[in-house]
Amino acid sequence: MSSQLAALNQWVDDVARLTQPAAIHWCDGSDAENAALVAIMQASGDLIGLNPQTHPNCHLHRSHPGDVARVEHLTFVCTSERDDAGPNNPWMAPAEAHAKMDALFAGCMRGRTMYVVPYCMGPIGSKLARCGVEITDSPYVVANMRIMTRMGAAALARIEREGSFVTGLHSIGELDPERRVIMHFPEELTIKSYGSGYGGNALLGKKCHALRIASHQARSEGWLAEHMLILGIENPKGETHYIAAAFPSACGKTNLAMLIPPEGYARDGWKVWTIGDDICWMHPGEDGRLWAINPEAGFFGVAPGTSAKTNPNALAMLDRDAIFTNVGVTADDQPWWEGLPGAPVKDWQGRDYDPAKGPAAHPNSRFTVSAKQCPSYSARAEDPQGVPISAIVFGGRRASLVPLVFEARDWTHGVLVGASMASETTAAATGAVGVVRRDPMAMKPFCGYHFADYFAHWLSFGGSGAKLPKIFHVNWFRKGADGAFLWPGFGDNLRVLEWMIGRISGEAHAVDTPIGRLPRLSDLNTEGLALSAEARESLLALDLPAWHDELESVAVYLDELGPRVPPELRRECERVAASLAAYEAVDPVDA
């Protein structure tokens, strides 16, 4: 036995002594193993079979009603020095955190099976990929990890070859909110999660490993682990540009990653290819460009808002081999959520559907499905070297202030744009919905170290010889006086992406403004769009007083992060503020 496997076996033995399971099962990722786990969960009621004619091999899982979202206030980063975790993370000293978790885990798996889940984040053969092992007492977690990662024998073989892996220990415990906590030990490459069965809290390869731990790894190893989708846009000439885009959860990431070109674009030969919808690992290549992989193998998407109108590609992949969590059910046992045709008879808690008791599907209900089932899936998702990134896009949900799109003037300005990103909160996290909060690079819940150091790490990529992507910011969610969205969104977002590609190639026009370079409305292809007069006037307009207030708010936010904030970021904020003071607005509609 190799020393690597000996160390892994020793850890498994130590965990077994602590948790005292009735049995230990090493997962191999096989079809037979998955079928056996599904049978176990169906017998226990953890999975409910759906209509085998319309949704073969699809199942429904219902979470405990108090366990339906991320719990950021119970998610800790445990570094030896408190300041290294930063004000953006709840912190606990490692020794105290281990003691707290070990007390919770003591004897928690009595009567249960302990599953050992080796997995690889990224293509098995890619030097950019990283491995981990999750120990869990939840077969639901195992089934999801099988879809979301490269899980099983091949991952274990890579761990044996390389020896390096992230360790993750998880138990659903009693599903008691008062005994729920998630600890990250980035200096030890370790995760401990107790008391939740919900996705990001329990599928430790996802946010815990691929972002919180990986962001720490990335900083020390010279790459970026980001909460970003990756898509490829192929123009009629057959040229493909790859774009990485950061949006907070439930702000249209999956819809954009699987975008279907509008009719005229499709007719002209435009195509969109999906690499990933949630996480992006970017490494500097020998050519000076950033190359990206999607470390995940599946989608853990938000179901509400997914429909034939908003995301036909997502809907098309959900008719087989999928797990649905906290959705409603129709009379003929089909999964249902608001926006789909038909009607539910049971809600997400299994109760007879009553609109007075709330929606049939929980607002954060989910689907888990293999990425390869997506009609727009790109085989480049398995490319060991990744794909070259032409543009990085930041975006959020802002009803006012932020224009439809603008381009950062350079890398430093782009880092400020990402660092000052703000968005209205959604149902993906516990707490109030619709509150505007700073969410730099959409990483507020996921950065595994001090945000100021994270910004400095981003800035460090701007050295000589780098061929860095252009950086843009978008806002699909600007509203008019009547509260309706001004921009149609969905497939029509390709019109904005086309302008970005034009900017990359030097062919598209832009107007210099203090906040960045904006297109005139005539620089976007709006053919066939019925934009209102208000939309034409407001989508690309700058509210100068509001932007003065925004820059003041950004400066205050940077101050709150303390003295570690890179001075060049503060200077960039001051530069934009000074430019605003001297600026005379340009009509974005065009002259």
Residue, then its C-alpha position, 0 to 999 in steps of 0.5 A: m500500500s502506498s503511503q498516500l493510501a495509508a494516510l487516507n486509511q488512517w484518517v478513515d479509521d480515525v473518523a470511524r472511531l469517532t463517529q462509530p458507524a454501523a458499516i463503512h462503504w468505500c464508494d467506487g462510483s459504479d452504476a451498480e453502487n448507485a442503483a443500490l444507494v437509490a434503492i436504500m433511499q427509496a426504502s427509507g423515503d429519502l428519495i421518491g421515484l418520479n414518473p418513469q415514462t416522462h422522467p426515467n431514473c429521476h427522483l425527488h428529495r425533500s429536505h427538512p423544512g429548516d434546512v433549505a439554503r446556505v447558512e453563511h452565519l454558521t460557516f466559519v474559516c478557521t485560520s491560525e491568525r484571525d486577520d487571515a480569515g478577514p472581516n468577510n468570514p466568521w472565524m474560529a481558532p482551529a483548535e477550538a473549532h476542531a474540539k467543537m466539531d469532534a464533540l458533535f461528531a462523537g458517535c453521530m453515525r451509530g446505526r448508519t453507514m459511513y460512506v468514503v467518497p473519493y472525488c476529483m474536481g476537474p477532468i481526471g487527467s488535468k494538471l489543473a484539477r484537484c482531488g478530495v475525499e468526503i466522508t458522509d453518512s448521507p446516501y443523498v450526498v453520495a448520489n449528488m457527488r457522483i453527478m457533480t464530481r468525477m467520483g470513485a475509483a479513478a479519483l482514488a487512483r489519482i489520489e494514490r498517485e499524487g498524495s494530495f487531497v482535501t479531507g471533508l467530514h460530513s454528517i447530517g446529525e440530527l438536522d437541528p438548526e441549533r447544532r448546525v455548523i460548517m468549518h473550513f481549515p484552509e491551512e490544513l485543506t480540511i472541511k468539517s460540516y455537521g447538521s445539514g443535508y442541504g447542497g452547498n452545506a453537505l456536498l463538500g466538493k462544491k462551495c466548500h472545496a471548489l471555492r473556500i478551500a480552493s481559493h486559498q490553494a489558488r492564492s498560494e499556487g498562483w491561480l484563481a478559484e472563482h464563482m463563475l460560469i464559463l461559456g463559449i460563443e461561436n460567431p458565424k466565422g467559426e471563431t469561439h471566444y470563452i467568457a467567464a462570468a460572476f453573478p450571485s446565486a439565482c441571478g441568471k448564471t445557469n440561464l446565461a451559461m446555457l443561452i440560446p441565440p435569438e432567432g436571427y443570430a441562430r440563423d446567421g450561425w451564432k452558437v453558444w457552448t456551455i463549459g460550466d454554470d457555477i465555478c471556474w478555476m483559471h490558471p495563467g498559461e505559458d502564452g500569458r492568457l488565463w486558461a479555465i476549467n470547470p471543476e464540476a461535472g454536473f449542474f446543481g441549478v435553481a429550479p424556479g425560473t427554469s422554463a421553456k421560455t427562460n432556459p430551454n436547454a436546462l429544461a431539455m436535460l431534466d427529463r432523465d437521470a436527475i435528482f430534484t430537491n424541494v420541488g412540487v409534484t403533479a398528479d402524474d408524479q412529474p416534478w413541478w415548479e412555478g413557471l412550468p405548465g400543468a399544476p401541482v398536487k403536492d408542495w415541496q414539503g409533501r403537503d397537499y398544494d395550497p397557494a395560501k401556504g406558499p409556492a409549490a416549489h421552495p424558492n431555492s429548490r434545485f435539480t442535480v444533473s450531469a453536464k453532459q446531458c445539456p444540449s449546449y454542452s461543449a466537449r472542451a469541458e473535459d479538455p485537460q488544459g482548459v479553455p482560454i478566457s477572452a473576457i471576464v464579466f461581473g454582474g448583479r441584480r440592480a433595479s437602478l443605477v448600473p447600466l446594461v453593460f460597461e467595460a473596465r478601462d484596464w485590469t486595475h479598474g476591472v478589479l475595482v469593478g469586481a471588488s465593488m460589485a453589489s446585488e440584491t439578495t436572493a433565496a439561495a442564502t438564509g436571511a432577507v431577500g431583496v437587500v442590496r449588499r456588496d458581493p465582490m466577484a460574487m464571492k462574499p460567501f465563498c472566499g476562504y481568506h481576507f477579501a483585501d488579500y484576495f483583491a491583491h491576488w487579483l491585482s498580481f496578475g496584471g504584470s508584464g507579459a500577461k495577456l489578460p481578458k477584458i473585464f465587463h460589468v452587466n446588469w440585466f435587471r434594471k427596472g423602469a418606473d412601473g417596476a418592469f424590467l427594461w431589458p428582455g434578457f435571456g437569449d437577447n443577452l447575446r446582443v450584449l455579449e456580441w458587443m463585448i466580443g467586438r470590443i475584444s477584437g477592436e471592432a466595436h465602438a464605446v464611449d469613455t465615461p468615468i465608470g468605464r466604456l459604454p456602448r451607445l444604443s446604436d452599438l448594440n444590435t437591437e434589431g427586432l427588439a421592442l424596447s420602450a422609450e424609457a428603456r432606450e433612454s435609461l438602459l445605458a444612462l448615467d445617474l451622476p448624483a447616484w454614482h457619486d453616492e455609489l463611489e462614496s459607498v465603495a470607499v466606505y466598504l474598502d475602509e471597512l476591510g482595513p489596512r490590508v486593502p491594496p493602495e492601488l485599489r483605493r487610488e483607483c476608487e479615488r480616480v473614478a470619483a474625481s472623473l465623475a466630478a468632472y464629467e459631462a454626460v453623453d447621450p447613450v442613445d446616440a447622435 
